[in-house]
């Protein structure tokens, strides 16, 4: 990911600084750049139109003035928060925020977004901008918030359910671990339902641990001593188990595929998992294998 180009959607909420700082961390690591971005809907496309504000029909000059003001504000915000040498020309788009973010990201290597904000992840579990971006973006998406700013990079988790989909997240996790000289922990959950089955015995656990170590050696041997494996045996769903483990053993970053039994799709499956996800203490970098370049 050398010379990484990072797109940072901003809605001018207070959390924008967290997204910018997180993007700055990766940009410095990979000799990259940060591009602030804002998408808006013209007043005449909002319910009630401009007339509710006592305004007449908008003209192209109005749009030009709006975009010029947004451009200046984005540039000032970014350069006030992070190293100005990393900041490129801001981008402005008119239209649906999620679609605009995804379309603009075609020319970038990563999206960094906050999990709250007017056009951010405020309704993450309700079919919001964020969910759409995660599902259809062609590039990895880093999710941050007040408790998830990317600061240190010493300990990274990457999850696997042994599916090919989950492996799509491995190269991204490895690139970051190698560049940051961080420990990378490959995690698998051995889930069981106590109502229908007993806890796996030691022999089954040892077989699964061996399988995990073989996978790590096959896919990530270049990391050498930086690589660790962790098998979690749990009554919880795989995603709850991963999140609970992270709460007890905080990581600086979690890297996950958005598809698979341990993927971010699990975050859309009910209030219990949603509540766990809302309290995770680590930034989450999602990789969509269905659309990943």
C-alpha positions in Angstrom: 0.0 0.0 0.0 2.9 2.4 -0.6 1.9 5.9 -1.6 -1.6 5.2 -0.3 -4.4 7.6 -1.3 -7.0 8.0 1.5 -10.4 9.5 1.1 -11.9 11.1 4.2 -15.6 11.9 4.0 -16.4 14.8 6.4 -19.7 16.4 7.6 -18.1 19.1 9.7 -19.1 17.4 12.9 -16.6 17.4 15.8 -15.7 13.8 15.0 -14.1 14.8 11.7 -10.8 15.4 13.5 -10.7 11.7 14.6 -11.1 10.5 11.0 -8.4 12.9 9.8 -5.9 11.9 12.6 -6.5 8.2 11.8 -6.0 8.8 8.1 -2.8 10.8 8.9 -1.4 7.8 10.8 -1.7 5.6 7.8 -0.6 8.2 5.3 2.6 8.8 7.2 3.2 5.0 7.5 2.8 4.4 3.7 4.0 7.7 2.3 0.5 8.6 1.3 -2.0 11.5 1.0 -5.3 12.5 2.6 -8.1 13.9 0.6 -11.0 15.6 2.5 -14.4 15.0 0.9 -18.0 16.3 1.4 -21.2 15.4 -0.4 -24.4 17.4 0.0 -27.9 17.6 -1.4 -29.0 21.0 -2.8 -31.8 22.6 -0.8 -34.2 22.2 -3.7 -33.8 18.4 -3.4 -34.6 18.5 0.4 -38.2 18.2 1.6 -39.8 21.6 1.5 -37.2 22.9 -0.9 -35.5 26.3 -0.5 -38.8 28.1 -0.1 -39.1 26.9 3.5 -36.1 29.1 4.2 -37.6 32.1 2.3 -35.3 31.5 -0.6 -36.0 31.6 -4.3 -35.0 28.9 -6.8 -31.3 28.1 -6.6 -29.1 29.0 -9.5 -25.8 27.6 -10.8 -24.1 30.7 -9.2 -25.5 29.6 -5.9 -24.0 26.1 -6.3 -20.7 27.6 -7.3 -20.6 29.8 -4.2 -21.6 26.9 -2.0 -18.9 24.6 -3.5 -16.3 27.3 -3.2 -17.1 27.9 0.5 -17.2 24.1 1.2 -13.8 23.7 -0.6 -12.2 26.4 1.5 -13.7 25.0 4.7 -12.6 21.5 4.0 -9.1 22.6 3.2 -8.8 24.7 6.4 -10.3 21.9 8.5 -7.9 19.3 7.2 -4.8 21.5 7.4 -5.6 22.6 10.9 -5.9 19.1 12.1 -3.1 17.2 10.3 0.2 17.7 8.6 -0.7 20.0 5.7 1.9 18.4 3.4 -0.3 15.3 3.4 -3.5 17.1 2.4 -4.5 17.2 -1.2 -7.2 19.3 -2.9 -10.6 18.7 -1.3 -13.4 17.1 -3.3 -17.0 18.2 -3.4 -20.0 16.2 -4.7 -23.7 16.8 -5.1 -26.0 13.8 -4.5 -26.6 10.8 -2.3 -23.7 10.7 0.3 -23.1 6.9 0.3 -23.2 6.6 -3.5 -21.0 9.7 -3.8 -18.4 8.3 -1.4 -18.3 5.0 -3.2 -18.0 6.6 -6.7 -15.3 9.0 -5.5 -13.3 6.2 -3.8 -12.7 4.5 -7.2 -9.6 6.6 -7.5 -8.4 5.9 -3.9 -6.9 3.0 -1.9 -8.9 3.4 1.3 -11.8 5.3 2.9 -11.6 6.5 6.5 -15.0 7.4 8.1 -16.3 8.1 11.6 -19.2 6.0 13.1 -21.3 9.0 14.0 -22.2 12.3 12.3 -24.8 13.7 10.1 -23.6 11.9 7.0 -21.4 9.3 8.8 -22.2 6.2 10.8 -24.9 7.6 13.1 -27.5 5.0 12.0 -25.0 2.2 11.3 -27.5 -0.5 12.1 -30.4 1.1 10.2 -29.4 0.9 6.6 -27.4 4.2 6.8 -24.7 5.7 4.7 -22.1 3.6 6.4 -23.7 0.3 5.8 -24.1 1.1 2.1 -20.4 2.2 1.9 -19.2 -1.0 3.6 -21.3 -3.2 1.3 -20.4 -1.7 -2.0 -17.1 0.1 -1.7 -14.3 -1.3 -3.8 -11.6 -0.3 -1.3 -11.0 -1.1 2.4 -13.0 1.1 4.8 -11.6 2.1 8.2 -14.2 2.8 10.8 -13.3 5.1 13.7 -15.1 7.0 16.4 -14.4 8.7 19.8 -13.1 5.4 21.2 -11.6 4.1 18.0 -9.1 6.7 16.8 -6.2 5.0 15.1 -3.2 6.1 17.3 -0.7 3.3 18.0 -0.1 0.3 15.8 1.6 -2.3 18.0 -1.0 -5.0 18.1 -3.4 -5.9 15.2 -6.1 -8.6 15.0 -7.2 -10.2 11.7 -10.0 -12.7 11.8 -10.6 -15.9 9.8 -13.3 -18.5 9.5 -11.0 -20.5 7.1 -13.1 -19.3 4.1 -11.6 -17.8 1.0 -13.5 -14.6 1.7 -11.8 -14.1 5.1 -8.4 -14.5 3.4 -9.0 -11.4 1.4 -8.3 -9.3 4.5 -4.9 -10.9 5.0 -2.7 -8.9 2.6 -4.0 -5.6 4.0 -3.4 -6.7 7.6 0.1 -8.0 6.7 1.0 -4.8 4.9 0.1 -2.7 7.9 1.8 -5.1 10.4 5.1 -5.2 8.4 5.2 -1.4 7.9 4.4 -0.7 11.6 6.4 -3.6 12.9 3.3 -4.6 14.8 2.3 -8.0 16.2 -0.4 -9.6 14.0 -2.8 -12.0 15.7 -4.7 -14.4 13.5 -7.9 -15.2 15.4 -10.5 -18.0 14.8 -13.6 -18.8 16.9 -14.6 -22.3 17.6 -18.3 -21.7 18.5 -20.7 -24.2 20.0 -24.3 -24.1 21.2 -24.4 -25.5 24.8 -28.1 -26.3 24.3 -27.3 -28.8 21.6 -23.7 -29.8 22.0 -21.0 -30.2 24.6 -18.0 -28.0 24.7 -15.4 -29.3 22.3 -12.9 -31.6 23.9 -9.1 -31.0 24.0 -8.4 -33.1 21.0 -10.9 -31.1 18.8 -9.4 -27.9 20.1 -5.9 -29.1 19.3 -6.9 -30.0 15.7 -8.4 -26.6 15.2 -5.3 -24.9 16.6 -3.1 -26.9 14.3 -5.3 -26.0 11.3 -5.0 -22.3 12.3 -1.2 -22.5 12.6 -1.0 -24.2 9.2 -3.1 -21.4 7.7 -0.9 -18.8 9.3 2.2 -20.4 8.0 0.8 -20.8 4.5 -0.6 -17.3 4.1 1.6 -15.2 6.4 5.0 -16.8 6.9 6.7 -13.6 5.7 5.8 -11.9 9.0 8.0 -14.3 11.0 8.0 -13.6 14.7 5.4 -10.8 14.3 2.7 -13.4 13.7 0.7 -15.1 16.4 -2.5 -17.3 16.4 -5.4 -17.4 18.8 -8.2 -19.9 19.0 -11.3 -18.7 20.9 -13.7 -21.4 22.1 -17.0 -19.8 22.9 -20.7 -20.3 23.5 -21.3 -16.9 21.8 -21.7 -16.2 18.1 -18.3 -15.8 16.4 -18.7 -12.1 16.2 -19.7 -11.6 19.8 -16.7 -13.8 20.8 -14.3 -11.7 18.8 -15.6 -8.5 20.1 -15.6 -9.7 23.7 -12.1 -11.0 23.3 -11.1 -7.5 22.0 -12.7 -5.8 25.0 -10.6 -7.9 27.3 -7.5 -7.7 25.2 -7.7 -4.4 23.2 -6.1 -4.2 19.8 -4.9 -1.1 18.0 -6.7 -2.3 14.9 -9.1 -5.1 13.8 -9.0 -6.2 10.2 -12.0 -8.2 8.9 -13.6 -9.3 5.8 -17.2 -8.0 5.3 -18.3 -11.5 4.2 -18.2 -14.7 6.1 -19.3 -16.1 9.4 -17.0 -13.7 11.3 -17.5 -10.8 8.9 -19.1 -7.4 9.5 -22.3 -8.7 8.0 -22.9 -10.0 11.5 -23.2 -6.5 12.8 -26.5 -6.2 10.9 -28.1 -9.3 12.7 -29.8 -8.1 15.8 -29.5 -5.8 18.8 -27.2 -8.0 21.0 -24.5 -8.0 18.4 -25.1 -4.4 17.6 -24.6 -3.4 21.2 -21.4 -5.4 21.4 -20.2 -3.7 18.2 -21.0 -0.2 19.6 -18.7 -0.8 22.5 -15.7 -2.3 20.8 -12.6 -0.2 21.7 -10.6 -0.7 18.5 -10.7 0.8 15.0 -12.1 -1.7 12.5 -10.8 -2.0 8.9 -13.2 -3.8 6.7 -12.3 -5.4 3.4 -15.1 -6.4 1.0 -14.0 -9.5 -1.0 -16.9 -9.2 -3.3 -15.7 -5.9 -4.7 -12.1 -5.6 -3.5 -9.7 -4.6 -6.3 
